[in-house]
Amino acid sequence: MNEKEAKERIEKLKKIINEARYAYHVLNQDLYPPEVLDSLKKELFDLEQKFPQFITPDSPTQRIAGQPLKEFKKVRHKVPMLSFNDAFSLQDLKNWEERNLRIIYPYKSKSKSIENIFEYFCELKIDGLAIKLVYENGFLSLAATRGDGYLGEDVTLNVKTIEAIPLSLLEIDKIIENLKKENLEETIKYFKNGYPKEIEVRGEVFMHLSDFEKLNEERKRNNETLFANPRNAASGSLRQLDPQITALRKLDSFCYALITDLGQTTHEQEHRILKALGFKTNPNTKVAFNLKEVAEFREYWQKHRNELTYEIDGIVVTINNNELYRNLGIVGKAPRGAIAFKFSPKENVSIVEDVIFQVGRTGILTPVAILKPVEIGGVVVSKASLHNEDEIKRLDVKIGDTVVVIRSGDVIPQVERVVKELRSGREKDIIFPSNCPNCQGKVIKDGVYYRCSNPNCFALKKEKIRHFVSKEAFDIRGLGDKIIEKLMENKLIEDAADLFYLKEGDLRNIYGFDILSERNLLTSISSRKKINLARFIYSLGILQIGVENAKILSDFISAKFEIKKPTDLIKATFNLRSVDYANIYGFGEKIAESIDAWFKDKNNLNFLEKLERAGVEIVEEKRGGKFQNEVFAFTGELSKYSRPEAKRIVEEMGAQTADSVSSKVTILVVGKNPGSKLEKAKKLGIKIMTEDEFYKQIS
């Protein structure tokens, strides 16, 4: 066989094999028996070995290629990979819809019925791992995990081993034929002159239940730790440094979002376009014209979820109209235009024994229900936030009521409903105080919130400092609520900046401090004078700027200005106005006004200057390290280090840390007298590290 004949044969074999892959994964059709396909793949492999000059990136033989990686490269997402806020009831959905209507209604003609504005697209929420796929000129060039939503990991080699994900898009003629069948004329024009330069899509990688069971059986035979669930198995498999291992795990994928503009006007069209391009999409979807239909779709799949070959934990509800979806923007780390309607969470019944009011860093009073302790999903719950006055009215909850308590997302306790049939008549209404419970300052009503009007409120100042030193901000270890209170009571600090001015001898007269404990705390404070811009912005406590929005604002400012010290922010924001912030992707008017107001407040500018005089510097975030892909948790007593010190050590080596054991944790360090974390880690298949092993790793 000469070169010309070999090239022709290779092209034909590739075409047949790729068509068979598309038919099987996208159209659910078998064009050839598995034995025939295996034979064709073998012939293609042999020919490419003989004529390597004809090997192309989209060849089926290139799904498993390349040497094992030493580490995953970081990838910054051009468009953030957002997660969803959760809903657990029809009322949650109605609240979500009402919030969106208040934002969107000005865009619509007032002659139209407000009930007919939104059309929803419903799809199953696969319990897997989110990925993005980038195709350049029709070929897969990049696959990346979500990471923190802004920075993910390059897993291209591993994703190439997943048969459901095409290495290249369908041929142009086939794409146009598919688009015509779907009546997607607006999209055809994007392919008339060949493939668009770049197409980005989003999807989910998951493992089928049968493959999960086989994998665990094999691990059991090899005396390896078992995976707790298919999601953990899929995540662990996709993040293998050796693509050969990933290939053996038989991962699958559905694509569900088209990021590149190809003329789509609805989310439903995105699914149809993706299928036309050759992607596997989930067939279990529905366009719903009201929330009742959305709820029916969710109820159906809650009853029939066991009929699926993979796990789901709810449905995703998206406003179908893409323009409306974009207009709604982002709140925190989630789009306003979509929500995860989860299946029923774990719940239990308790009694509201009292209600207390906590003062936050913005002065807002939050009502907190004191519950008769009750176990929910293995955790004892004794408190639940009641959020605000509107929520209390909606629930019609009183002190003494029997209530159903759920752990929202299996994490946050909240009162779901009141069992009114059990009322005795002795229940008491919940009344907001007219004076702050901490400083006795006047409480004023601000929308649905009650706020302490005293800017010098002790609780307000304490919460601001607590926020400043929190893990997501300056991360100053050893500064808990009680120590902050003692420092304030002894007039050693008025604000967070004063922490950096503390000196040896200042703490000696405070009960509980000796020379060693004082030195440890001062060392902890002085070691945190260098901080990256996103964490610094978050630490300032600007209204509506949480962790995610701080990252977005940091990227916006650092792209225009060089920020090395706190007062550089004063110079950078001097000529910026609300309209500049409002144009940031995902920000709206309220967030923009909040940022603008903070940097116009003279007290805040003085605070920045005070931090700079104390030696605070803003530095670029260091990445990498021995444990950069690990999440550590600790249980039991360590002989050489305190737990905060051990956490600090692994964090400086690139790791993240967690206080509790969950599927996110990758390593549990076990000291003397371990607690329940150990058993939970074993069940989840998390790597267990003894204290001696830990010291060897960090030495």
C-alpha positions as CSV (number, residue, x, y, z in Angstrom):
1,M,0.0,0.0,0.0
2,N,1.5,3.3,-1.0
3,E,1.1,6.7,0.8
4,K,-1.8,7.9,-1.4
5,E,-3.7,4.6,-0.8
6,A,-2.9,4.7,2.9
7,K,-4.1,8.3,3.3
8,E,-7.4,7.5,1.5
9,R,-8.0,4.3,3.6
10,I,-7.2,6.2,6.9
11,E,-9.7,9.0,6.1
12,K,-12.4,6.4,5.3
13,L,-11.8,4.5,8.5
14,K,-11.8,7.7,10.6
15,K,-15.1,8.7,9.0
16,I,-16.8,5.4,9.6
17,I,-15.6,5.2,13.2
18,N,-16.6,8.8,14.0
19,E,-20.0,8.3,12.4
20,A,-20.5,5.2,14.5
21,R,-19.5,7.1,17.7
22,Y,-22.0,9.9,16.8
23,A,-24.8,7.4,16.0
24,Y,-24.3,5.5,19.3
25,H,-23.9,8.4,21.7
26,V,-26.0,11.1,20.1
27,L,-28.7,9.2,18.1
28,N,-28.8,6.1,20.3
29,Q,-28.2,3.9,17.3
30,D,-25.9,0.9,16.7
31,L,-24.4,1.1,13.2
32,Y,-22.0,-1.8,13.7
33,P,-21.5,-4.6,16.2
34,P,-18.7,-3.8,18.8
35,E,-16.5,-6.5,17.3
36,V,-16.6,-4.9,13.9
37,L,-15.7,-1.5,15.3
38,D,-12.9,-2.9,17.3
39,S,-11.5,-4.5,14.1
40,L,-11.8,-1.2,12.2
41,K,-10.0,0.7,15.1
42,K,-7.2,-1.9,15.1
43,E,-6.7,-1.4,11.3
44,L,-6.7,2.3,11.7
45,F,-4.1,2.1,14.5
46,D,-1.8,-0.2,12.5
47,L,-2.0,2.1,9.4
48,E,-1.2,5.2,11.4
49,Q,1.8,3.5,13.0
50,K,3.0,2.7,9.5
51,F,2.2,6.1,8.1
52,P,2.5,8.5,11.2
53,Q,2.5,11.6,8.9
54,F,-1.3,11.0,8.6
55,I,-2.1,11.1,12.3
56,T,-4.5,14.0,13.1
57,P,-5.7,15.3,16.5
58,D,-9.3,14.1,15.7
59,S,-8.3,10.5,15.0
60,P,-10.1,8.0,17.2
61,T,-6.7,6.5,18.0
62,Q,-5.7,9.8,19.7
63,R,-8.3,9.5,22.5
64,I,-5.6,7.9,24.7
65,A,-2.4,9.8,24.0
66,G,0.5,11.5,25.7
67,Q,2.6,10.7,28.8
68,P,1.3,11.0,32.4
69,L,1.2,14.6,33.6
70,K,3.2,15.9,36.6
71,E,0.4,18.3,37.5
72,F,-2.6,20.0,35.9
73,K,-2.1,23.4,34.4
74,K,-4.4,26.2,35.6
75,V,-7.0,27.7,33.1
76,R,-8.7,31.0,33.6
77,H,-12.3,31.0,32.3
78,K,-13.2,33.9,30.0
79,V,-16.8,33.5,31.0
80,P,-17.1,32.4,34.7
81,M,-18.4,28.8,35.3
82,L,-21.1,29.6,37.7
83,S,-23.0,27.3,40.1
84,F,-26.7,27.5,40.9
85,N,-28.6,28.6,43.9
86,D,-31.0,25.9,45.3
87,A,-34.8,25.7,45.7
88,F,-36.5,22.9,47.6
89,S,-40.2,23.8,47.3
90,L,-42.7,25.4,45.0
91,Q,-42.7,28.4,47.3
92,D,-38.9,28.7,46.8
93,L,-39.5,28.8,43.1
94,K,-42.3,31.4,43.4
95,N,-39.9,33.6,45.5
96,W,-37.3,33.2,42.8
97,E,-39.7,34.1,40.0
98,E,-41.0,37.1,41.9
99,R,-37.5,38.4,42.5
100,N,-36.7,38.1,38.8
101,L,-40.0,39.7,37.8
102,R,-39.2,42.8,39.9
103,I,-35.9,43.1,37.9
104,I,-37.2,42.2,34.4
105,Y,-40.6,43.8,34.4
106,P,-39.3,47.3,33.4
107,Y,-38.0,45.7,30.2
108,K,-41.5,44.5,29.2
109,S,-44.5,46.4,28.0
110,K,-46.9,47.0,30.8
111,S,-49.8,46.0,28.6
112,K,-48.6,42.4,28.7
113,S,-49.7,40.0,31.4
114,I,-46.9,39.7,34.0
115,E,-47.7,36.0,34.4
116,N,-46.7,35.3,30.8
117,I,-43.2,36.8,30.7
118,F,-41.2,33.7,31.6
119,E,-40.9,30.4,29.8
120,Y,-38.7,27.8,31.5
121,F,-36.5,25.1,30.2
122,C,-36.2,22.1,32.5
123,E,-33.4,19.5,32.5
124,L,-32.1,16.9,34.8
125,K,-29.4,17.9,37.3
126,I,-26.7,15.3,36.7
127,D,-24.7,14.5,39.8
128,G,-21.3,14.8,38.2
129,L,-18.4,17.2,37.4
130,A,-18.9,20.4,35.4
131,I,-16.5,20.9,32.4
132,K,-16.0,23.4,29.6
133,L,-14.9,22.4,26.1
134,V,-13.3,24.7,23.6
135,Y,-13.2,23.8,19.9
136,E,-10.8,25.8,17.6
137,N,-11.7,25.5,13.9
138,G,-13.8,22.5,14.7
139,F,-11.2,20.6,16.7
140,L,-11.2,20.0,20.5
141,S,-8.4,22.2,21.8
142,L,-9.1,22.6,25.5
143,A,-11.2,20.9,28.3
144,A,-11.2,22.3,31.8
145,T,-12.9,21.8,35.1
146,R,-14.9,24.5,36.9
147,G,-12.4,24.9,39.8
148,D,-13.5,28.0,41.8
149,G,-15.6,29.2,38.8
150,Y,-12.9,31.6,37.6
151,L,-9.8,29.3,37.6
152,G,-10.0,25.6,36.6
153,E,-7.7,22.8,35.6
154,D,-6.7,21.7,32.1
155,V,-8.0,18.1,31.7
156,T,-7.9,18.0,27.9
157,L,-6.0,14.7,27.7
158,N,-8.4,13.0,30.1
159,V,-11.5,14.3,28.4
160,K,-10.3,13.0,25.1
161,T,-10.7,9.5,26.5
162,I,-14.4,10.0,26.9
163,E,-16.1,8.6,23.8
164,A,-19.3,10.7,24.3
165,I,-17.2,13.9,23.7
166,P,-16.3,14.5,20.1
167,L,-12.7,15.2,19.2
168,S,-13.9,17.3,16.3
169,L,-17.3,18.7,15.3
170,L,-19.3,17.0,12.6
171,E,-18.5,17.8,9.0
172,I,-19.8,21.2,7.8
173,D,-22.3,19.6,5.4
174,K,-23.7,17.3,8.1
175,I,-24.0,20.2,10.6
176,I,-25.9,22.4,8.1
177,E,-28.2,19.4,7.2
178,N,-28.9,18.9,11.0
179,L,-29.6,22.6,11.5
180,K,-32.0,22.7,8.6
181,K,-33.9,19.7,10.1
182,E,-34.1,21.7,13.4
183,N,-35.3,24.9,11.6
184,L,-32.2,26.7,13.0
185,E,-31.7,29.0,10.0
186,E,-30.0,31.7,12.1
187,T,-27.2,29.3,13.1
188,I,-26.5,28.1,9.5
189,K,-24.8,31.4,8.5
190,Y,-22.1,30.8,11.1
191,F,-21.0,27.6,9.2
192,K,-21.3,28.8,5.6
193,N,-17.6,29.7,5.4
194,G,-16.3,26.8,7.5
195,Y,-16.1,26.3,11.3
196,P,-16.2,29.4,13.5
197,K,-12.7,30.1,14.9
198,E,-13.8,29.1,18.5
199,I,-16.8,27.4,20.0
200,E,-17.1,27.0,23.7
201,V,-19.7,24.6,25.3
202,R,-20.4,23.4,28.9
203,G,-21.3,20.0,30.1
204,E,-21.2,17.4,32.8
205,V,-18.9,14.4,33.1
206,F,-20.4,11.5,35.1
207,M,-20.2,7.7,35.7
208,H,-23.0,5.2,35.2
209,L,-24.1,3.3,38.2
210,S,-23.1,-0.1,36.7
211,D,-19.6,1.1,35.9
212,F,-19.3,2.6,39.4
213,E,-20.2,-0.8,40.9
214,K,-17.7,-2.6,38.7
215,L,-15.0,-0.1,39.6
216,N,-15.6,-0.5,43.3
217,E,-15.6,-4.3,42.9
218,E,-12.2,-4.1,41.3
219,R,-10.9,-1.8,44.0
220,K,-12.2,-4.2,46.6
221,R,-10.3,-7.1,45.0
222,N,-7.1,-5.0,45.0
223,N,-7.6,-3.9,48.7
224,E,-8.0,-0.3,47.6
225,T,-10.3,2.3,49.2
226,L,-13.8,2.3,47.8
227,F,-15.4,5.4,46.2
228,A,-18.4,6.6,48.2
229,N,-20.6,7.4,45.2
230,P,-20.5,7.8,41.4
231,R,-19.8,11.5,41.6
232,N,-16.6,11.0,43.6
233,A,-15.6,8.3,41.2
234,A,-16.1,10.5,38.2
235,S,-14.3,13.4,39.8
236,G,-11.4,11.2,40.8
237,S,-11.2,9.6,37.4
238,L,-11.2,12.8,35.5
239,R,-8.4,14.2,37.7
240,Q,-6.0,11.4,37.1
241,L,-2.6,12.5,36.0
242,D,-2.4,9.5,33.7
243,P,-5.0,9.5,30.9
244,Q,-4.6,5.7,30.6
245,I,-6.3,5.3,34.0
246,T,-9.1,7.7,33.1
247,A,-9.8,5.7,29.9
248,L,-10.4,2.6,31.9
249,R,-13.0,4.3,34.1
250,K,-15.7,4.5,31.3
251,L,-16.8,8.1,31.9
252,D,-19.8,9.6,30.0
253,S,-20.9,13.1,29.4
254,F,-23.9,15.3,28.5
255,C,-23.4,18.8,27.1
256,Y,-26.0,21.4,28.1
257,A,-24.9,25.0,27.4
258,L,-23.5,26.8,24.4
259,I,-21.4,29.8,25.4
260,T,-20.4,31.1,22.0
261,D,-23.0,33.1,20.1
262,L,-24.3,31.0,17.2
263,G,-27.6,32.8,16.8
264,Q,-29.3,31.0,19.7
265,T,-32.1,33.0,21.3
266,T,-33.3,30.4,23.8
267,H,-31.7,27.8,26.1
268,E,-33.8,25.1,24.3
269,Q,-32.1,26.1,21.0
270,E,-28.7,25.7,22.6
271,H,-29.5,22.0,23.2
272,R,-30.7,21.6,19.6
273,I,-27.6,23.3,18.2
274,L,-25.3,21.2,20.4
275,K,-26.9,18.0,19.1
276,A,-26.6,19.3,15.5
277,L,-22.9,19.8,16.0
278,G,-22.4,16.3,17.3
279,F,-22.6,16.6,21.0
280,K,-24.5,14.2,23.3
281,T,-27.3,16.0,25.1
282,N,-29.8,14.7,27.7
283,P,-33.1,13.8,26.1
284,N,-35.0,14.2,29.3
285,T,-35.9,17.9,29.0
286,K,-39.1,20.0,28.9
287,V,-40.2,23.5,28.1
288,A,-42.5,24.7,30.8
289,F,-44.8,27.6,30.5
290,N,-45.4,28.1,34.3
291,L,-44.1,27.0,37.6
292,K,-46.8,24.3,38.0
293,E,-45.4,22.5,34.9
294,V,-41.9,22.9,36.3
295,A,-43.0,21.3,39.6
296,E,-44.7,18.4,37.7
297,F,-41.5,17.7,35.8
298,R,-39.5,17.6,39.1
299,E,-42.0,15.4,40.8
300,Y,-42.0,13.0,37.9
301,W,-38.2,12.6,38.0
302,Q,-38.2,12.3,41.8
303,K,-40.4,9.3,41.5
304,H,-38.6,7.8,38.4
305,R,-35.0,8.7,39.2
306,N,-34.2,5.0,40.0
307,E,-35.0,4.1,36.3
308,L,-32.0,6.1,35.1
309,T,-28.6,4.5,34.7
310,Y,-26.9,7.5,36.4
311,E,-27.6,9.7,39.5
312,I,-29.5,12.9,39.6
313,D,-30.2,15.2,42.6
314,G,-32.8,17.4,41.1
315,I,-33.6,19.4,38.0
316,V,-32.1,22.7,36.6
317,V,-34.7,25.4,35.8
318,T,-33.5,28.1,33.3
319,I,-35.4,31.1,32.0
320,N,-35.6,30.0,28.3
321,N,-35.2,33.4,26.8
322,N,-31.5,34.2,26.6
323,E,-31.9,38.0,26.5
324,L,-34.0,37.9,29.7
325,Y,-31.5,35.5,31.3
326,R,-28.6,37.9,30.5
327,N,-30.5,41.0,31.7
328,L,-31.0,39.3,35.1
329,G,-27.2,39.1,35.6
330,I,-25.4,37.3,38.5
331,V,-25.8,37.4,42.2
332,G,-22.9,36.1,44.2
333,K,-21.6,33.0,42.4
334,A,-24.9,32.1,40.7
335,P,-26.9,33.4,37.7
336,R,-30.3,34.9,38.7
337,G,-31.9,33.3,35.6
338,A,-31.4,29.7,36.6
339,I,-31.9,27.7,39.7
340,A,-31.4,24.1,40.9
341,F,-34.8,22.6,42.0
342,K,-33.4,19.9,44.3
343,F,-35.2,16.8,45.5
344,S,-36.6,16.8,49.0
345,P,-33.8,17.4,51.5
346,K,-33.3,15.7,54.8
347,E,-35.7,17.1,57.5
348,N,-36.9,16.7,61.0
349,V,-39.3,18.2,63.5
350,S,-38.3,20.6,66.3
351,I,-39.7,23.3,68.6
352,V,-38.9,27.0,68.5
353,E,-37.9,27.6,72.1
354,D,-36.9,31.3,71.6
355,V,-35.7,33.8,69.0
356,I,-32.6,36.0,69.4
357,F,-31.4,38.8,67.2
358,Q,-27.8,38.9,65.9
359,V,-26.2,42.1,64.7
360,G,-24.2,41.7,61.5
361,R,-21.3,43.8,60.1
362,T,-23.8,46.0,58.3
363,G,-25.9,46.6,61.4
364,I,-28.7,44.4,60.2
365,L,-30.6,42.4,62.9
366,T,-31.1,38.8,61.9
367,P,-33.7,36.8,63.8
368,V,-32.3,33.4,64.8
369,A,-34.6,30.6,66.0
370,I,-33.3,28.7,69.1
371,L,-34.5,25.2,68.5
372,K,-34.9,22.2,70.7
373,P,-31.8,20.2,69.6
374,V,-32.6,17.7,66.9
375,E,-30.5,15.5,64.6
376,I,-30.8,16.1,60.8
377,G,-28.7,14.0,58.5
378,G,-26.3,13.1,61.2
379,V,-25.8,16.6,62.5
380,V,-27.4,18.1,65.7
381,V,-29.1,21.3,64.9
382,S,-30.1,23.8,67.6
383,K,-30.3,27.1,65.6
384,A,-31.9,28.2,62.3
385,S,-31.9,31.6,60.7
386,L,-35.3,33.2,60.1
387,H,-33.6,35.8,57.7
388,N,-36.0,38.8,58.0
389,E,-39.5,40.0,58.9
390,D,-40.9,38.9,55.5
391,E,-39.8,35.4,56.0
392,I,-41.3,35.3,59.5
393,K,-44.6,36.5,58.1
394,R,-44.5,34.0,55.2
395,L,-43.9,31.1,57.6
396,D,-46.3,32.5,60.2
397,V,-43.9,31.2,62.8
398,K,-44.2,32.0,66.5
399,I,-42.1,31.2,69.6
400,G,-43.3,27.8,70.9
401,D,-44.3,26.5,67.4
402,T,-43.6,23.0,66.2
403,V,-41.6,23.4,63.0
404,V,-40.2,21.3,60.2
405,V,-36.5,22.0,59.9
406,I,-34.4,21.1,56.9
407,R,-30.7,21.4,56.1
408,S,-30.8,23.4,52.9
409,G,-28.5,21.7,50.5
410,D,-27.9,19.2,53.3
411,V,-25.8,22.0,55.0
412,I,-27.6,25.1,56.2
413,P,-30.5,24.6,58.7
414,Q,-33.7,26.5,58.0
415,V,-37.3,26.4,59.1
416,E,-39.3,24.9,56.2
417,R,-42.9,25.2,57.6
418,V,-44.9,25.4,60.8
419,V,-47.1,22.4,61.9
420,K,-50.0,24.7,62.9
421,E,-52.2,21.7,63.9
422,L,-50.0,21.3,67.0
423,R,-50.5,24.8,68.3
424,S,-51.7,25.1,71.9
425,G,-52.6,28.7,71.8
426,R,-49.7,29.7,74.1
427,E,-47.4,30.5,71.2
428,K,-45.9,34.1,71.2
429,D,-45.5,36.4,68.2
430,I,-41.9,37.3,67.2
431,I,-41.4,41.0,67.7
432,F,-38.4,42.9,66.4
433,P,-36.8,45.1,69.1
434,S,-36.9,48.9,68.9
435,N,-33.5,49.1,70.4
436,C,-30.3,47.2,69.4
437,P,-29.9,44.2,71.7
438,N,-26.2,45.0,72.0
439,C,-25.8,48.8,72.3
440,Q,-29.4,49.8,72.9
441,G,-29.1,52.2,69.9
442,K,-32.2,53.0,67.9
443,V,-33.3,50.3,65.4
444,I,-34.6,51.7,62.1
445,K,-36.5,49.8,59.4
446,D,-34.7,49.5,56.1
447,G,-36.9,47.7,53.6
448,V,-37.5,44.2,54.9
449,Y,-34.6,44.6,57.3
450,Y,-34.1,46.2,60.7
451,R,-30.8,47.9,61.2
452,C,-29.0,49.3,64.2
453,S,-28.5,53.0,63.5
454,N,-25.5,53.4,65.9
455,P,-22.2,53.4,63.8
456,N,-20.3,52.8,67.1
457,C,-22.3,49.7,68.0
458,F,-20.0,47.3,69.7
459,A,-21.6,44.3,67.9
460,L,-21.4,46.0,64.5
461,K,-17.7,46.8,65.0
462,K,-17.0,43.3,66.3
463,E,-18.6,41.7,63.2
464,K,-16.6,44.0,60.9
465,I,-13.4,42.9,62.6
466,R,-14.5,39.2,62.6
467,H,-15.2,39.5,58.8
468,F,-11.8,41.2,58.3
469,V,-9.9,38.3,59.9
470,S,-12.0,35.5,58.5
471,K,-10.5,32.7,56.4
472,E,-11.7,34.2,53.1
473,A,-10.2,37.6,54.0
474,F,-6.9,38.1,56.0
475,D,-7.2,34.6,57.5
476,I,-5.7,35.6,60.8
477,R,-5.7,32.5,62.9
478,G,-6.3,32.6,66.7
479,L,-8.6,35.6,66.5
480,G,-11.9,34.2,67.5
481,D,-15.0,36.1,68.8
482,K,-14.0,36.0,72.4
483,I,-10.5,37.4,71.8
484,I,-11.8,40.1,69.6
485,E,-14.3,41.0,72.3
486,K,-11.5,41.1,74.9
487,L,-9.3,43.4,72.7
488,M,-12.2,45.7,72.2
489,E,-13.3,45.8,75.8
490,N,-9.8,46.6,76.9
491,K,-9.7,49.5,74.3
492,L,-6.8,47.9,72.5
493,I,-8.5,48.0,69.1
494,E,-11.3,50.2,67.6
495,D,-11.2,48.7,64.1
496,A,-9.4,45.9,62.2
497,A,-6.4,48.1,61.3
498,D,-5.6,48.5,65.0
499,L,-4.7,44.8,65.0
500,F,-1.5,45.5,63.1
501,Y,-0.4,48.1,65.7
502,L,-0.5,45.7,68.7
503,K,2.9,45.2,70.3
504,E,4.5,43.0,72.9
505,G,3.2,43.7,76.4
506,D,-0.3,45.0,75.2
507,L,-2.0,41.7,75.9
508,R,-0.3,40.8,79.2
509,N,-3.1,42.2,81.4
510,I,-5.9,40.4,79.6
511,Y,-7.1,37.3,81.3
512,G,-5.9,34.1,79.5
513,F,-2.8,35.6,77.9
514,D,0.7,34.9,78.9
515,I,4.0,35.7,77.2
516,L,3.8,32.6,74.9
517,S,0.1,33.1,73.8
518,E,0.7,36.8,73.3
519,R,3.7,36.1,71.1
520,N,1.8,33.5,69.1
521,L,-1.1,35.9,68.4
522,L,1.2,38.8,67.4
523,T,3.2,36.5,65.1
524,S,-0.1,35.3,63.5
525,I,-1.2,38.9,62.9
526,S,2.2,40.2,61.6
527,S,2.5,37.2,59.2
528,R,-0.7,38.2,57.4
529,K,0.3,41.7,56.2
530,K,0.6,40.5,52.6
531,I,-2.6,39.7,50.9
532,N,-3.9,39.3,47.3
533,L,-6.3,41.9,45.9
534,A,-9.5,39.8,45.8
535,R,-9.1,38.8,49.5
536,F,-8.3,42.4,50.4
537,I,-11.4,43.7,48.7
538,Y,-13.6,41.0,50.4
539,S,-12.1,41.9,53.8
540,L,-13.3,45.5,53.5
541,G,-16.9,44.4,54.0
542,I,-18.4,46.4,51.1
543,L,-22.1,45.8,50.9
544,Q,-23.1,43.0,48.4
545,I,-19.4,42.2,47.8
546,G,-19.0,38.6,48.8
547,V,-16.1,36.2,47.9
548,E,-17.1,35.8,44.2
549,N,-17.9,39.4,43.5
550,A,-14.6,40.4,45.2
551,K,-12.8,38.2,42.6
552,I,-14.7,39.9,39.8
553,L,-14.1,43.4,41.1
554,S,-10.4,42.5,41.7
555,D,-10.0,41.4,38.0
556,F,-11.7,44.6,36.8
557,I,-9.5,46.9,38.9
558,S,-6.2,45.1,38.4
559,A,-6.8,45.0,34.6
560,K,-6.8,48.9,34.6
561,F,-4.5,49.8,37.5
562,E,-1.4,48.5,39.4
563,I,-2.4,47.8,43.0
564,K,0.5,47.2,45.4
565,K,-0.7,49.0,48.5
566,P,-4.1,49.9,50.0
567,T,-4.0,53.6,49.0
568,D,-3.5,52.5,45.3
569,L,-7.2,51.6,45.6
570,I,-8.1,55.2,46.5
571,K,-6.2,56.4,43.4
572,A,-7.8,53.7,41.2
573,T,-11.3,54.4,42.2
574,F,-11.1,58.2,42.3
575,N,-12.2,58.6,38.7
576,L,-14.5,55.6,38.6
577,R,-18.3,56.0,39.0
578,S,-21.3,53.8,39.5
579,V,-21.8,53.4,35.8
580,D,-18.3,51.9,35.4
581,Y,-19.0,49.2,38.0
582,A,-22.4,48.6,36.6
583,N,-20.9,47.5,33.3
584,I,-18.9,44.7,35.0
585,Y,-20.3,41.3,33.9
586,G,-22.8,40.2,36.5
587,F,-23.0,43.5,38.5
588,G,-26.1,45.6,38.6
589,E,-27.0,49.1,39.8
590,K,-27.2,48.2,43.5
591,I,-23.8,46.6,43.6
592,A,-22.3,49.4,41.6
593,E,-23.8,52.0,44.0
594,S,-22.6,50.1,47.0
595,I,-19.0,50.1,45.7
596,D,-19.1,53.7,44.7
597,A,-20.5,54.7,48.1
598,W,-17.8,52.8,50.0
599,F,-14.9,54.5,48.2
600,K,-16.5,57.9,48.7
601,D,-16.8,57.5,52.4
602,K,-14.0,59.5,54.1
603,N,-13.9,57.1,57.1
604,N,-13.2,54.2,54.7
605,L,-10.4,56.0,52.9
606,N,-8.8,56.8,56.3
607,F,-9.0,53.1,57.1
608,L,-7.1,52.2,53.9
609,E,-4.4,54.8,54.8
610,K,-4.2,53.4,58.3
611,L,-3.7,49.8,56.9
612,E,-0.9,51.1,54.7
613,R,0.9,52.8,57.5
614,A,0.7,49.5,59.4
615,G,2.6,47.8,56.6
616,V,-0.2,46.0,54.7
617,E,0.8,45.1,51.2
618,I,-1.2,43.8,48.2
619,V,0.6,41.1,46.3
620,E,-0.1,38.7,43.5
621,E,-1.5,35.3,44.6
622,K,1.1,32.6,44.7
623,R,0.1,29.4,43.0
624,G,1.5,25.9,43.0
625,G,3.1,23.8,45.7
626,K,3.3,20.2,46.7
627,F,-0.4,20.0,47.8
628,Q,-1.9,22.4,45.2
629,N,-4.6,19.9,44.2
630,E,-5.5,18.6,47.7
631,V,-8.1,19.5,50.3
632,F,-7.0,18.6,53.9
633,A,-9.1,17.9,57.0
634,F,-7.8,17.0,60.4
635,T,-9.1,14.8,63.2
636,G,-7.7,14.0,66.7
637,E,-4.8,15.5,68.5
638,L,-1.5,16.2,66.7
639,S,1.7,16.0,68.9
640,K,3.9,18.6,67.1
641,Y,1.4,21.2,65.9
642,S,-1.9,22.8,66.9
643,R,-4.6,22.3,64.3
644,P,-4.4,25.9,63.1
645,E,-0.6,25.6,62.6
646,A,-1.0,22.3,60.7
647,K,-3.6,24.0,58.4
648,R,-1.4,26.9,57.8
649,I,1.5,24.6,56.8
650,V,-0.5,22.7,54.2
651,E,-2.1,25.9,52.9
652,E,1.4,27.4,52.3
653,M,2.2,24.2,50.4
654,G,-0.7,24.9,48.0
655,A,-3.5,23.0,49.7
656,Q,-7.0,24.0,50.8
657,T,-8.4,23.0,54.2
658,A,-11.8,22.1,55.5
659,D,-13.2,21.9,59.0
660,S,-15.6,19.1,58.2
661,V,-15.3,16.0,56.1
662,S,-17.2,16.0,52.8
663,S,-16.7,14.8,49.2
664,K,-14.5,17.8,48.6
665,V,-11.8,16.6,51.0
666,T,-9.0,14.5,49.5
667,I,-6.8,13.8,52.6
668,L,-7.8,13.3,56.2
669,V,-4.9,13.6,58.7
670,V,-5.5,11.4,61.8
671,G,-4.0,12.2,65.2
672,K,-4.7,10.7,68.7
673,N,-8.3,10.0,69.7
674,P,-9.9,10.7,66.3
675,G,-13.5,11.7,66.1
676,S,-16.4,10.7,63.8
677,K,-14.6,12.3,60.8
678,L,-12.5,9.1,60.4
679,E,-15.5,6.9,59.8
680,K,-17.1,9.3,57.5
681,A,-13.8,9.6,55.5
682,K,-13.6,5.9,55.2
683,K,-17.2,5.7,53.8
684,L,-16.4,8.5,51.3
685,G,-13.2,6.8,50.1
686,I,-11.0,9.7,51.2
687,K,-7.3,9.0,51.6
688,I,-6.3,8.5,55.3
689,M,-2.9,9.9,56.4
690,T,-1.4,9.0,59.8
691,E,0.4,11.6,61.9
692,D,3.8,10.1,61.1
693,E,3.0,10.1,57.4
694,F,1.9,13.7,57.6
695,Y,5.2,14.8,59.2
696,K,7.2,13.0,56.5
697,Q,5.2,14.7,53.8
698,I,5.7,18.2,55.2
699,S,9.3,17.8,56.3
